[in-house]
């Protein structure tokens, strides 16, 4: 792996981080910018600086809620749902002064990684806000601040089908690159890096499995959601999330349709049309001052679908929103191999083979429905279990 050959002052990080970067393996990520490996995961310099800062300074409270996802796995949506649930007694759901109608979700639930950044007043002010505080992050479980792991704060985690997540992330960075007038790497190169796990906070499968295993060890602290499940029955999962956070919906609220109102308020169709989400700006995922997620994703939601067959998706989900020609489709199919398995619920961790003695079901399989499990490496291939 290539080592950094120059100082990283260009990234706007401290001397301490610059010195650290010189010692770390270095590669390039989807948009062609530098990325560094630290404690088994990959970070942009600004994200690594945020990680180290939060581990040094952040003191979790037992009342805190930490919203965690991998990149492009419903971060904004989960933040909005969590905020709406926790603060529903402060504002009527569709009150014109409701914060979710006037303020970007990333400002209401700022990234923990930037809480101690002197250039990010919103996150630092959030540290002294009234309880419960809600923060977001993409940090892997193994690298979370100790105060989060050791306190009674709650963690809500959501994962997503890895192929859809990759496509969404790639398209997002394409839009950012176009906005900044830079040339990103090709789709083939980006997919190769994804398969190697060389992308922000990656490998994605290690990120997912880390939180899944932690949720099994401590289910009262960590609630593990799957994007596709939440999308299929959002009301059910909103109710489950409220129970987990200790603010369950009353029978009166349920009869008045409060759950359904929250679902509607936080829906993509509703929030993407809000002016604050068209013009607001946020800082997260290692991207400096990029346009809001909703703006950057507009072209993703309207792009042409796949032109050739790939591993099937749940019928309730649209295919990944990106045009892929035959050559690229063959490249994808060569990397993604669907493996038939008679008992996919019990796969040995990190293995391609079933383990009948495994006590826990596979992380991305629901008890009552099939689900695409994470990518598992086998040499130079990645496998999706059907």
DRENZA-167817 format. One record per residue (C-alpha): y, x, z; residue number from 1; chain. Coordinates in Angstrom, 3 decimals, decimal comma, padded with zeros to 6 digits, m for minus. Layout:
N
- Y:X:Z:NUM:A $
...
This chain:
386
- 000,000:000,000:000,000:1:A $
- 003,439:001,292:m000,948:2:A $
- 005,713:002,417:001,892:3:A $
- 009,432:001,749:002,104:4:A $
- 011,372:004,674:000,676:5:A $
- 014,890:003,668:001,633:6:A $
- 016,827:002,181:004,501:7:A $
- 016,862:m001,573:004,750:8:A $
- 020,504:m001,965:005,677:9:A $
- 020,963:m004,035:002,543:10:A $
- 019,043:m006,812:004,277:11:A $
- 021,610:m007,220:007,034:12:A $
- 019,264:m006,310:009,891:13:A $
- 019,750:m004,024:012,896:14:A $
- 019,114:m000,286:013,019:15:A $
- 016,005:m001,013:015,090:16:A $
- 014,563:m003,202:012,349:17:A $
- 015,564:m000,714:009,664:18:A $
- 013,592:001,985:011,460:19:A $
- 010,629:m000,330:011,886:20:A $
- 010,626:m001,251:008,198:21:A $
- 010,250:002,407:007,263:22:A $
- 006,891:002,484:009,055:23:A $
- 005,401:m000,710:007,601:24:A $
- 003,321:m001,416:004,477:25:A $
- 005,553:m002,850:001,790:26:A $
- 004,992:m005,017:m001,271:27:A $
- 006,873:m007,641:m003,265:28:A $
- 006,614:m011,382:m002,836:29:A $
- 006,837:m014,371:m005,193:30:A $
- 010,514:m013,919:m006,046:31:A $
- 010,185:m010,161:m006,489:32:A $
- 011,916:m009,223:m003,217:33:A $
- 010,484:m006,813:m000,642:34:A $
- 008,055:m008,018:002,000:35:A $
- 006,544:m006,067:004,899:36:A $
- 003,274:m006,335:006,810:37:A $
- 003,546:m006,572:010,591:38:A $
- 000,742:m007,496:013,001:39:A $
- m001,432:m008,698:010,136:40:A $
- 001,141:m011,014:008,534:41:A $
- 003,828:m010,513:005,888:42:A $
- 007,560:m010,943:006,509:43:A $
- 010,850:m010,629:004,724:44:A $
- 013,170:m008,309:006,696:45:A $
- 015,336:m011,161:007,964:46:A $
- 012,257:m013,070:009,165:47:A $
- 010,819:m010,008:010,890:48:A $
- 014,128:m009,460:012,655:49:A $
- 014,049:m013,082:013,805:50:A $
- 010,476:m012,763:015,044:51:A $
- 011,197:m009,678:017,129:52:A $
- 014,424:m011,146:018,490:53:A $
- 012,760:m014,390:019,573:54:A $
- 009,925:m012,507:021,265:55:A $
- 012,403:m010,421:023,217:56:A $
- 014,751:m013,156:024,326:57:A $
- 013,362:m016,676:023,995:58:A $
- 012,384:m018,380:027,234:59:A $
- 010,552:m021,613:026,578:60:A $
- 010,990:m024,591:028,865:61:A $
- 008,113:m026,887:029,726:62:A $
- 010,044:m029,711:028,057:63:A $
- 010,495:m027,855:024,743:64:A $
- 008,908:m029,038:021,512:65:A $
- 008,092:m026,430:018,849:66:A $
- 007,555:m027,749:015,309:67:A $
- 005,479:m025,284:013,286:68:A $
- 004,283:m025,287:009,701:69:A $
- 003,385:m022,825:007,012:70:A $
- 005,923:m022,595:004,191:71:A $
- 006,222:m025,701:002,022:72:A $
- 003,895:m027,741:004,203:73:A $
- 006,204:m030,587:005,180:74:A $
- 008,550:m028,637:007,462:75:A $
- 011,645:m030,784:006,925:76:A $
- 009,664:m034,013:007,112:77:A $
- 007,915:m033,069:010,355:78:A $
- 011,194:m031,943:011,898:79:A $
- 012,814:m035,269:011,021:80:A $
- 009,905:m037,324:012,356:81:A $
- 009,806:m035,357:015,604:82:A $
- 013,560:m035,604:016,122:83:A $
- 013,597:m039,333:015,392:84:A $
- 010,772:m039,983:017,856:85:A $
- 012,213:m037,911:020,702:86:A $
- 015,793:m039,191:020,343:87:A $
- 015,158:m042,792:019,318:88:A $
- 016,658:m044,150:022,546:89:A $
- 020,021:m042,488:021,789:90:A $
- 020,736:m044,174:018,455:91:A $
- 019,561:m047,216:016,563:92:A $
- 017,289:m045,968:013,790:93:A $
- 019,615:m046,791:010,895:94:A $
- 022,878:m046,606:012,840:95:A $
- 025,500:m045,072:010,547:96:A $
- 026,135:m042,467:013,246:97:A $
- 022,487:m041,507:013,550:98:A $
- 022,259:m037,683:013,409:99:A $
- 019,512:m037,849:010,807:100:A $
- 021,924:m039,672:008,477:101:A $
- 024,804:m037,260:009,026:102:A $
- 023,204:m033,886:009,784:103:A $
- 020,581:m031,817:007,997:104:A $
- 017,203:m031,760:009,750:105:A $
- 017,298:m027,958:009,886:106:A $
- 020,491:m028,159:011,929:107:A $
- 019,044:m030,760:014,284:108:A $
- 015,846:m028,740:014,687:109:A $
- 016,951:m025,145:014,027:110:A $
- 014,613:m022,264:013,399:111:A $
- 013,714:m020,455:016,599:112:A $
- 013,706:m017,175:014,654:113:A $
- 017,502:m017,300:014,295:114:A $
- 018,386:m018,596:017,759:115:A $
- 019,819:m015,208:018,734:116:A $
- 021,541:m014,461:015,447:117:A $
- 025,297:m014,093:016,103:118:A $
- 025,951:m015,446:012,602:119:A $
- 024,084:m018,676:013,303:120:A $
- 026,118:m020,602:015,849:121:A $
- 024,079:m023,785:015,539:122:A $
- 020,809:m022,192:016,640:123:A $
- 022,414:m020,295:019,523:124:A $
- 024,189:m023,426:020,772:125:A $
- 020,876:m025,264:020,622:126:A $
- 019,510:m022,923:023,309:127:A $
- 021,780:m024,586:025,883:128:A $
- 021,372:m028,149:024,613:129:A $
- 020,019:m030,986:026,713:130:A $
- 016,284:m031,316:027,189:131:A $
- 014,078:m031,740:025,370:132:A $
- 015,005:m028,961:022,989:133:A $
- 013,256:m028,997:019,612:134:A $
- 012,858:m025,808:017,594:135:A $
- 011,076:m025,004:014,366:136:A $
- 009,357:m021,845:013,145:137:A $
- 006,821:m020,473:010,664:138:A $
- 005,661:m017,658:012,988:139:A $
- 001,838:m017,266:013,166:140:A $
- 000,238:m018,280:016,450:141:A $
- m000,760:m014,735:017,400:142:A $
- 002,873:m013,575:017,142:143:A $
- 004,592:m016,419:019,006:144:A $
- 006,785:m015,478:021,984:145:A $
- 004,688:m015,282:025,151:146:A $
- 006,881:m017,850:026,866:147:A $
- 005,791:m020,454:024,313:148:A $
- 002,104:m019,734:024,816:149:A $
- 002,313:m019,529:028,593:150:A $
- 004,566:m022,510:029,289:151:A $
- 003,743:m026,206:029,130:152:A $
- 005,897:m026,771:026,052:153:A $
- 004,302:m028,734:023,216:154:A $
- 003,499:m027,425:019,742:155:A $
- 003,188:m029,712:016,716:156:A $
- 001,560:m028,000:013,727:157:A $
- 001,054:m029,325:010,210:158:A $
- m000,907:m027,681:007,399:159:A $
- m001,215:m028,612:003,734:160:A $
- m003,687:m028,250:000,888:161:A $
- m003,217:m024,559:000,020:162:A $
- m002,978:m025,023:m003,737:163:A $
- m000,272:m027,688:m003,436:164:A $
- 001,500:m025,502:m000,893:165:A $
- 001,479:m022,529:m003,271:166:A $
- 002,768:m024,558:m006,226:167:A $
- 005,562:m026,058:m004,138:168:A $
- 006,568:m022,659:m002,763:169:A $
- 006,545:m021,022:m006,189:170:A $
- 008,675:m023,776:m007,716:171:A $
- 011,067:m023,632:m004,772:172:A $
- 011,584:m019,893:m005,246:173:A $
- 012,009:m020,399:m008,988:174:A $
- 014,908:m022,724:m008,233:175:A $
- 016,434:m020,287:m005,748:176:A $
- 016,077:m017,405:m008,223:177:A $
- 017,807:m019,461:m010,895:178:A $
- 020,615:m020,317:m008,494:179:A $
- 021,087:m016,642:m007,617:180:A $
- 020,705:m015,532:m011,246:181:A $
- 017,748:m013,201:m010,597:182:A $
- 014,499:m012,857:m012,505:183:A $
- 011,459:m013,868:m010,400:184:A $
- 007,969:m012,562:m011,016:185:A $
- 005,617:m014,472:m013,304:186:A $
- 003,351:m017,299:m012,221:187:A $
- 000,303:m015,051:m012,714:188:A $
- 001,744:m012,345:m010,473:189:A $
- 002,759:m014,861:m007,823:190:A $
- m000,693:m016,433:m007,788:191:A $
- m002,335:m013,015:m007,499:192:A $
- m000,168:m012,227:m004,478:193:A $
- m001,034:m015,600:m002,972:194:A $
- m004,735:m014,865:m003,373:195:A $
- m004,214:m011,543:m001,594:196:A $
- m002,241:m013,212:001,183:197:A $
- 000,888:m011,205:000,359:198:A $
- 003,596:m013,811:000,858:199:A $
- 005,968:m014,805:003,648:200:A $
- 004,067:m015,418:006,905:201:A $
- 000,788:m015,050:004,985:202:A $
- m002,090:m015,012:004,559:203:A $
- m001,803:m018,789:004,649:204:A $
- m005,440:m019,324:005,643:205:A $
- m005,060:m017,068:008,681:206:A $
- m001,915:m018,985:009,653:207:A $
- m003,752:m022,323:009,508:208:A $
- m006,902:m021,109:011,232:209:A $
- m004,905:m019,460:014,013:210:A $
- m003,286:m022,749:015,010:211:A $
- m006,455:m024,755:014,451:212:A $
- m008,455:m022,546:016,816:213:A $
- m005,635:m022,651:019,362:214:A $
- m005,522:m026,461:019,127:215:A $
- m009,237:m026,608:019,911:216:A $
- m008,767:m024,369:022,932:217:A $
- m005,756:m026,312:024,210:218:A $
- m005,499:m029,779:022,614:219:A $
- m003,012:m030,988:025,228:220:A $
- m000,568:m028,298:024,143:221:A $
- m001,093:m028,155:020,360:222:A $
- m001,317:m031,167:018,055:223:A $
- m002,802:m030,244:014,661:224:A $
- m001,807:m032,440:011,714:225:A $
- m002,718:m032,337:008,033:226:A $
- 000,035:m033,145:005,559:227:A $
- m002,213:m035,326:003,413:228:A $
- m003,408:m037,354:006,407:229:A $
- 000,153:m037,935:007,616:230:A $
- 001,228:m038,958:004,127:231:A $
- m001,692:m041,380:003,800:232:A $
- m000,988:m043,185:007,082:233:A $
- 002,387:m042,078:008,392:234:A $
- 002,764:m044,892:010,931:235:A $
- m000,518:m044,009:012,621:236:A $
- 000,471:m040,355:012,944:237:A $
- 003,994:m041,149:014,146:238:A $
- 002,444:m043,205:016,934:239:A $
- 000,028:m040,354:017,708:240:A $
- 002,868:m037,832:017,762:241:A $
- 004,892:m039,963:020,179:242:A $
- 001,900:m040,207:022,524:243:A $
- 001,395:m036,441:022,369:244:A $
- 005,053:m035,735:023,151:245:A $
- 004,967:m037,994:026,188:246:A $
- 007,308:m040,645:024,781:247:A $
- 004,923:m043,366:023,547:248:A $
- 006,174:m046,469:021,784:249:A $
- 006,276:m049,556:023,966:250:A $
- 004,690:m052,803:022,880:251:A $
- 008,183:m054,193:022,358:252:A $
- 009,107:m051,281:020,081:253:A $
- 005,926:m051,733:018,102:254:A $
- 006,523:m055,458:017,703:255:A $
- 010,070:m054,788:016,519:256:A $
- 008,817:m052,393:013,851:257:A $
- 010,432:m049,265:015,303:258:A $
- 007,573:m047,072:014,063:259:A $
- 007,961:m048,384:010,529:260:A $
- 011,738:m047,877:010,712:261:A $
- 011,262:m044,223:011,677:262:A $
- 008,798:m043,760:008,829:263:A $
- 011,311:m045,228:006,370:264:A $
- 014,238:m043,252:007,782:265:A $
- 012,383:m039,942:007,462:266:A $
- 010,792:m040,637:004,090:267:A $
- 011,466:m038,208:001,259:268:A $
- 012,922:m040,966:m000,919:269:A $
- 015,443:m041,877:001,766:270:A $
- 016,448:m038,422:002,972:271:A $
- 016,780:m036,761:m000,423:272:A $
- 019,539:m039,227:m001,331:273:A $
- 021,637:m038,527:001,764:274:A $
- 024,807:m036,580:001,003:275:A $
- 024,140:m034,123:003,842:276:A $
- 020,849:m033,172:002,215:277:A $
- 022,449:m032,756:m001,210:278:A $
- 025,240:m030,443:m000,118:279:A $
- 024,173:m029,064:003,255:280:A $
- 022,874:m025,539:003,588:281:A $
- 020,326:m024,054:005,916:282:A $
- 018,894:m020,720:006,813:283:A $
- 015,177:m020,453:007,253:284:A $
- 011,934:m019,036:005,912:285:A $
- 013,713:m015,753:005,347:286:A $
- 016,035:m017,130:002,683:287:A $
- 019,729:m016,535:003,260:288:A $
- 022,004:m019,513:002,725:289:A $
- 019,755:m021,175:000,192:290:A $
- 020,490:m024,745:m000,835:291:A $
- 018,919:m027,449:001,189:292:A $
- 015,240:m028,087:000,703:293:A $
- 015,793:m031,496:m000,834:294:A $
- 018,135:m030,144:m003,498:295:A $
- 015,814:m027,295:m004,419:296:A $
- 012,824:m029,593:m004,599:297:A $
- 014,313:m032,164:m006,955:298:A $
- 012,929:m030,474:m010,050:299:A $
- 009,566:m030,015:m008,320:300:A $
- 009,196:m033,752:m007,836:301:A $
- 010,052:m034,535:m011,448:302:A $
- 008,248:m031,719:m013,272:303:A $
- 005,342:m032,377:m015,619:304:A $
- 001,846:m032,479:m014,106:305:A $
- m000,957:m030,052:m014,780:306:A $
- m002,144:m030,009:m018,360:307:A $
- m005,732:m029,153:m017,550:308:A $
- m008,236:m030,080:m014,878:309:A $
- m008,290:m028,143:m011,617:310:A $
- m010,035:m028,782:m008,267:311:A $
- m009,597:m032,502:m007,594:312:A $
- m007,001:m033,875:m005,199:313:A $
- m007,261:m036,895:m002,887:314:A $
- m006,621:m039,995:m005,022:315:A $
- m003,552:m040,869:m002,968:316:A $
- m001,848:m037,596:m003,923:317:A $
- m000,174:m036,689:m007,206:318:A $
- m001,278:m033,505:m008,938:319:A $
- 000,792:m030,369:m008,292:320:A $
- 004,159:m030,788:m009,971:321:A $
- 004,271:m027,863:m012,352:322:A $
- 003,436:m027,324:m016,009:323:A $
- 000,637:m024,799:m016,538:324:A $
- m000,512:m023,825:m020,010:325:A $
- m004,167:m023,222:m020,900:326:A $
- m003,988:m019,480:m020,281:327:A $
- m002,518:m019,899:m016,805:328:A $
- m004,928:m022,711:m016,035:329:A $
- m007,865:m020,429:m016,845:330:A $
- m006,366:m017,793:m014,566:331:A $
- m006,150:m020,324:m011,754:332:A $
- m009,698:m021,564:m012,289:333:A $
- m010,962:m017,981:m012,299:334:A $
- m009,448:m017,484:m008,863:335:A $
- m010,310:m020,844:m007,329:336:A $
- m014,003:m021,589:m007,202:337:A $
- m015,175:m024,937:m005,867:338:A $
- m018,265:m024,383:m003,741:339:A $
- m020,718:m027,228:m003,191:340:A $
- m021,936:m027,243:000,372:341:A $
- m024,336:m029,770:001,902:342:A $
- m022,743:m029,471:005,322:343:A $
- m019,131:m028,344:004,870:344:A $
- m018,115:m029,530:008,323:345:A $
- m019,852:m026,608:009,929:346:A $
- m018,789:m023,464:008,148:347:A $
- m019,008:m020,176:009,974:348:A $
- m015,484:m018,924:010,636:349:A $
- m014,422:m016,581:007,839:350:A $
- m017,703:m017,054:005,996:351:A $
- m018,860:m018,820:002,858:352:A $
- m022,026:m020,062:004,514:353:A $
- m022,732:m022,956:006,896:354:A $
- m023,355:m022,226:010,538:355:A $
- m025,469:m024,997:012,127:356:A $
- m024,734:m023,641:015,593:357:A $
- m020,969:m023,861:015,214:358:A $
- m019,653:m026,174:017,896:359:A $
- m016,494:m027,281:016,121:360:A $
- m015,984:m028,908:012,712:361:A $
- m014,206:m027,063:009,951:362:A $
- m010,426:m027,108:010,592:363:A $
- m009,356:m028,949:007,469:364:A $
- m012,004:m031,648:007,469:365:A $
- m011,191:m034,896:009,229:366:A $
- m013,804:m036,657:011,266:367:A $
- m013,636:m039,709:009,042:368:A $
- m012,685:m038,389:005,599:369:A $
- m013,171:m035,454:003,292:370:A $
- m010,382:m032,918:003,061:371:A $
- m009,727:m029,710:001,153:372:A $
- m010,463:m026,854:003,566:373:A $
- m008,515:m023,601:003,494:374:A $
- m008,986:m020,788:001,059:375:A $
- m011,647:m018,320:002,173:376:A $
- m011,706:m014,840:000,701:377:A $
- m014,912:m013,428:m000,801:378:A $
- m014,148:m010,124:m002,461:379:A $
- m011,606:m010,833:m005,181:380:A $
- m012,180:m014,601:m005,173:381:A $
- m010,866:m017,429:m003,096:382:A $
- m013,037:m020,443:m002,415:383:A $
- m012,193:m024,088:m001,885:384:A $
- m014,958:m026,144:m000,320:385:A $
- m015,457:m029,547:m001,879:386:A $
